[in-house]
Amino acid sequence: MSQTSSNWIRNIFFLLLIVQLAPTVIQTVKKYYDEIISAKTKVGIITIKGPISDTSLHAQHLKTFFEDESIKAILLKVDSPGGFAGASASLNYVIRSLKATHHKPIIGWVQNVCASGGYYIIAAADHIIATPLSCIGSIGVYIPQLQLQDMIEKLHIKYDAVHAGKYKTTGNPLLKNTPEQNAMLQQFVDDTYKIFAQDILESRRTLLTAPAEVWADGKIFTGQRALELGLIDQVGSQIDVEEIIKEHAHITNEIAWVKPPQQPHWLKFFTGADDDSDSDHSYMTTFVHTLMNYISTQNTQPTL
């Protein structure tokens, strides 16, 4: 093949490559200059959806958003019936700690449900907005106790457990709790409840309008009633959320919403939806949460 032919083929190849890449390059450049021209202000979005069992990823994303100086505020969206006490308390503490260090506004938004552990988390926000017919509250603690002793007796099944420590079999659904074991569980629940209620008081001390006996006895409230009790700051819509964010963060231009990086799809199956996702939590998360709640065996986990 002659040198001229080789050059011709090479030129055609590069021309086709340029034609293929041109739309992507043009779109990227256009997006870059659009952002410069519009000068939008970044606001991070953290979404907590479904049963709460592990908040470590949410904590990581919150830390990233608080430390990023280009992000001027954070929107915390919660749609959760609650979950494990430890995970819920942990994220409440993370938010309060980050707020104290970075002084960046974080606004809570509830469209449907924010109960128990979900409320534990959002209570740490600077301002909470909820729809008037949302479900707020359920501030209390319980440990589910499934009891199957009568069933296995009717089936003529015998079950026992060799153990060391008289409290070790507490919560085993195939063995009846002793009075001492029940007393231990009650004490554990009471201690957890006391910390839960105290943390809500610490988070919203100047805003609550009623004593703890009114809002911390497990009741659920509409968003409108929650406003009257001081559990939230405002009833409204998504439009109100954006206005409040601009007010708290002193934003005068348009908002550029920033979401955390997504997890790989295979990891979502085990951990549930990403912080930035409005999709339902994973089937695996639902299954594990239900299993932990209703078939507790050797371990007892307080649920909010």
C-alpha positions as CSV (number, residue, x, y, z in Angstrom):
1,M,0.0,0.0,0.0
2,S,1.4,3.4,-0.9
3,Q,2.1,6.2,1.5
4,T,-0.7,8.3,0.1
5,S,-3.3,5.5,0.6
6,S,-2.1,5.0,4.2
7,N,-2.4,8.7,4.9
8,W,-5.9,8.8,3.4
9,I,-7.1,5.9,5.5
10,R,-5.6,7.4,8.6
11,N,-7.3,10.8,7.9
12,I,-10.6,9.1,7.3
13,F,-10.3,7.2,10.7
14,F,-9.5,10.4,12.6
15,L,-12.4,12.2,10.9
16,L,-14.9,9.5,11.9
17,L,-13.5,9.6,15.4
18,I,-14.0,13.3,15.6
19,V,-17.5,13.1,14.3
20,Q,-18.3,10.4,16.9
21,L,-16.8,12.4,19.8
22,A,-18.0,15.8,18.8
23,P,-21.5,15.7,20.3
24,T,-20.1,14.6,23.7
25,V,-17.4,17.2,23.7
26,I,-19.8,20.0,22.6
27,Q,-22.3,18.9,25.3
28,T,-19.7,18.9,28.0
29,V,-18.3,22.3,27.0
30,K,-21.9,23.7,26.8
31,K,-22.7,22.4,30.3
32,Y,-19.5,23.9,31.7
33,Y,-20.2,27.3,30.3
34,D,-23.9,27.2,31.2
35,E,-22.9,26.6,34.8
36,I,-20.5,29.5,34.7
37,I,-23.0,31.8,33.1
38,S,-25.9,30.8,35.4
39,A,-23.6,30.8,38.5
40,K,-25.9,28.4,40.3
41,T,-25.3,27.7,44.0
42,K,-24.7,24.1,45.0
43,V,-27.0,22.4,47.6
44,G,-26.4,18.8,48.6
45,I,-29.2,16.3,48.9
46,I,-29.2,13.3,51.3
47,T,-32.2,10.9,51.1
48,I,-33.1,8.4,53.8
49,K,-35.8,6.0,52.7
50,G,-37.2,2.9,54.3
51,P,-36.3,1.0,57.4
52,I,-33.1,2.3,59.1
53,S,-30.4,-0.4,59.8
54,D,-27.1,1.2,58.9
55,T,-26.4,4.9,58.5
56,S,-22.6,4.8,57.9
57,L,-22.9,5.7,54.2
58,H,-25.3,8.6,55.0
59,A,-22.7,9.8,57.6
60,Q,-20.0,9.6,55.0
61,H,-21.9,11.6,52.4
62,L,-23.0,14.2,55.0
63,K,-19.3,14.7,56.0
64,T,-18.4,15.2,52.4
65,F,-21.1,17.8,51.9
66,F,-20.3,19.7,55.1
67,E,-16.6,19.8,54.3
68,D,-17.1,20.9,50.6
69,E,-17.0,24.7,50.7
70,S,-18.7,24.9,47.3
71,I,-21.8,23.3,48.8
72,K,-23.7,26.1,50.7
73,A,-26.5,24.0,52.3
74,I,-27.8,20.5,52.7
75,L,-31.3,19.1,52.1
76,L,-32.1,16.1,54.3
77,K,-35.1,14.2,52.8
78,V,-36.6,11.5,55.1
79,D,-39.3,9.0,54.3
80,S,-38.9,6.3,56.9
81,P,-41.0,4.5,59.6
82,G,-37.9,4.1,61.8
83,G,-35.5,1.4,62.5
84,F,-32.6,0.4,64.8
85,A,-31.9,2.7,67.7
86,G,-28.1,2.7,67.3
87,A,-28.1,3.7,63.7
88,S,-30.6,6.4,64.2
89,A,-28.9,7.9,67.2
90,S,-25.5,7.7,65.4
91,L,-26.7,9.9,62.5
92,N,-28.3,12.4,64.8
93,Y,-25.0,12.8,66.6
94,V,-23.1,13.1,63.3
95,I,-25.3,15.9,62.0
96,R,-25.1,17.9,65.3
97,S,-21.3,17.5,65.4
98,L,-20.9,18.6,61.7
99,K,-23.2,21.5,62.2
100,A,-21.1,22.7,65.2
101,T,-17.9,22.5,63.2
102,H,-18.9,23.8,59.8
103,H,-21.9,26.1,60.5
104,K,-23.7,25.1,57.3
105,P,-27.5,25.0,57.2
106,I,-29.2,21.6,56.9
107,I,-33.0,21.6,56.1
108,G,-35.2,18.6,56.8
109,W,-38.0,17.7,54.3
110,V,-40.8,15.2,55.0
111,Q,-43.4,14.4,52.3
112,N,-44.9,11.2,53.7
113,V,-43.5,9.5,56.8
114,C,-40.9,10.5,59.3
115,A,-41.4,8.4,62.4
116,S,-39.4,7.1,65.3
117,G,-35.8,6.6,64.2
118,G,-36.5,8.7,61.1
119,Y,-37.6,11.6,63.3
120,Y,-34.6,10.9,65.5
121,I,-32.4,11.8,62.6
122,I,-34.3,14.7,61.1
123,A,-34.6,16.4,64.5
124,A,-31.0,17.4,64.2
125,A,-31.8,19.6,61.2
126,D,-31.9,23.4,61.5
127,H,-35.4,23.7,60.0
128,I,-38.0,20.9,59.3
129,I,-40.7,21.2,56.7
130,A,-43.4,18.6,56.3
131,T,-46.6,18.3,54.3
132,P,-49.7,18.9,56.5
133,L,-50.8,15.2,56.1
134,S,-47.5,13.6,56.6
135,C,-46.9,11.2,59.5
136,I,-44.6,12.5,62.2
137,G,-43.6,11.2,65.6
138,S,-43.9,7.6,67.0
139,I,-41.2,8.6,69.5
140,G,-40.8,5.5,71.6
141,V,-38.9,2.2,71.9
142,Y,-39.8,-1.5,71.7
143,I,-38.2,-4.9,71.4
144,P,-40.4,-7.4,69.5
145,Q,-40.9,-10.7,71.3
146,L,-42.1,-13.6,69.1
147,Q,-43.2,-16.5,71.3
148,L,-43.5,-20.0,69.8
149,Q,-43.5,-22.1,72.9
150,D,-47.2,-23.1,72.7
151,M,-46.9,-24.0,69.0
152,I,-43.9,-26.3,69.5
153,E,-45.6,-28.0,72.5
154,K,-48.7,-28.7,70.4
155,L,-46.4,-30.2,67.8
156,H,-44.7,-32.3,70.5
157,I,-41.4,-30.7,69.8
158,K,-38.9,-30.3,72.6
159,Y,-36.4,-27.6,72.5
160,D,-33.7,-26.5,75.0
161,A,-30.4,-24.5,74.8
162,V,-27.3,-25.2,76.8
163,H,-26.0,-21.8,77.9
164,A,-23.8,-20.0,80.3
165,G,-25.2,-16.8,81.9
166,K,-28.8,-16.7,83.0
167,Y,-29.7,-13.8,80.6
168,K,-28.1,-15.4,77.5
169,T,-31.3,-16.9,76.1
170,T,-33.3,-13.8,76.5
171,G,-35.5,-13.2,73.4
172,N,-35.2,-16.7,72.1
173,P,-38.8,-17.3,70.6
174,L,-38.6,-21.0,71.5
175,L,-38.0,-20.4,75.2
176,K,-40.1,-18.5,77.7
177,N,-38.3,-15.5,79.3
178,T,-37.8,-15.6,83.0
179,P,-39.1,-12.7,85.1
180,E,-35.4,-11.6,85.5
181,Q,-35.0,-11.6,81.7
182,N,-38.1,-9.6,81.2
183,A,-37.0,-7.1,83.8
184,M,-33.6,-6.7,82.1
185,L,-35.4,-6.1,78.7
186,Q,-37.7,-3.5,80.3
187,Q,-34.7,-1.7,81.9
188,F,-32.9,-1.8,78.5
189,V,-35.9,-0.3,76.7
190,D,-36.4,2.4,79.4
191,D,-32.7,3.4,79.2
192,T,-32.9,3.6,75.4
193,Y,-36.1,5.6,75.5
194,K,-34.7,8.1,78.0
195,I,-31.7,8.8,75.8
196,F,-34.0,9.0,72.7
197,A,-36.3,11.6,74.3
198,Q,-33.3,13.5,75.8
199,D,-31.7,13.8,72.4
200,I,-34.9,15.1,70.8
201,L,-35.0,17.7,73.6
202,E,-31.4,18.6,72.9
203,S,-32.0,18.9,69.2
204,R,-35.2,21.0,69.5
205,R,-35.1,22.4,73.0
206,T,-36.2,26.0,72.2
207,L,-38.8,24.8,69.7
208,L,-40.9,22.2,71.5
209,T,-44.1,23.7,72.9
210,A,-45.4,20.7,74.9
211,P,-43.8,18.5,77.6
212,A,-42.3,15.2,76.6
213,E,-45.3,13.3,78.0
214,V,-47.3,14.7,75.1
215,W,-45.0,14.0,72.1
216,A,-42.8,11.1,73.4
217,D,-45.3,8.4,74.2
218,G,-45.3,6.7,70.9
219,K,-48.1,8.7,69.3
220,I,-48.1,9.6,65.6
221,F,-49.2,13.1,64.5
222,T,-50.1,14.8,61.2
223,G,-47.7,17.4,60.0
224,Q,-50.2,20.1,61.0
225,R,-50.4,18.7,64.6
226,A,-46.6,18.2,64.7
227,L,-46.2,21.9,63.9
228,E,-48.4,22.8,66.8
229,L,-46.2,20.7,69.2
230,G,-43.0,22.1,67.8
231,L,-41.8,18.8,66.3
232,I,-41.5,20.6,62.9
233,D,-41.0,24.2,62.0
234,Q,-43.3,24.6,59.0
235,V,-45.9,22.8,56.9
236,G,-45.5,23.3,53.2
237,S,-44.4,21.9,49.8
238,Q,-41.3,21.4,47.7
239,I,-41.5,25.1,46.7
240,D,-41.3,26.2,50.3
241,V,-38.3,23.9,50.9
242,E,-36.3,25.7,48.2
243,E,-37.3,29.1,49.6
244,I,-36.2,28.1,53.1
245,I,-32.9,26.8,51.9
246,K,-32.2,30.1,50.1
247,E,-33.1,32.0,53.2
248,H,-30.9,30.0,55.5
249,A,-28.0,29.9,53.2
250,H,-28.4,33.4,51.8
251,I,-28.7,32.2,48.3
252,T,-29.9,34.7,45.7
253,N,-29.6,32.8,42.5
254,E,-30.7,29.4,41.2
255,I,-29.8,26.2,43.1
256,A,-27.7,23.4,41.5
257,W,-28.7,20.2,43.4
258,V,-25.8,17.9,44.2
259,K,-26.4,14.2,44.9
260,P,-23.9,11.7,46.4
261,P,-22.2,9.2,44.1
262,Q,-24.3,6.2,43.5
263,Q,-23.4,2.7,44.7
264,P,-22.8,-0.1,42.2
265,H,-26.1,-2.0,41.4
266,W,-24.9,-5.2,43.0
267,L,-24.2,-3.4,46.3
268,K,-27.6,-1.7,46.3
269,F,-29.2,-5.1,46.6
270,F,-27.7,-5.6,50.0
271,T,-27.6,-2.0,51.4
272,G,-30.8,-0.5,49.9
273,A,-31.2,2.7,47.9
274,D,-28.5,5.4,47.7
275,D,-28.8,8.6,49.7
276,D,-29.8,10.4,46.6
277,S,-32.4,7.9,45.4
278,D,-36.1,8.2,45.8
279,S,-36.6,4.5,44.8
280,D,-37.8,2.0,47.3
281,H,-35.4,0.3,49.6
282,S,-34.0,-3.1,48.5
283,Y,-35.8,-6.3,49.0
284,M,-32.9,-7.6,51.0
285,T,-33.1,-4.7,53.4
286,T,-36.8,-5.2,53.9
287,F,-36.3,-8.9,54.4
288,V,-33.5,-8.5,56.9
289,H,-35.3,-5.8,58.8
290,T,-38.5,-7.9,59.1
291,L,-36.5,-10.9,60.1
292,M,-34.7,-9.0,62.8
293,N,-37.9,-7.5,64.1
294,Y,-40.1,-10.5,64.3
295,I,-37.8,-13.5,64.7
296,S,-35.4,-12.3,67.3
297,T,-33.3,-15.2,68.7
298,Q,-30.2,-14.8,70.8
299,N,-29.8,-11.0,70.3
300,T,-32.2,-8.3,71.3
301,Q,-32.1,-5.0,69.4
302,P,-34.2,-2.0,70.5
303,T,-36.3,-0.7,67.6
304,L,-37.4,2.9,67.2
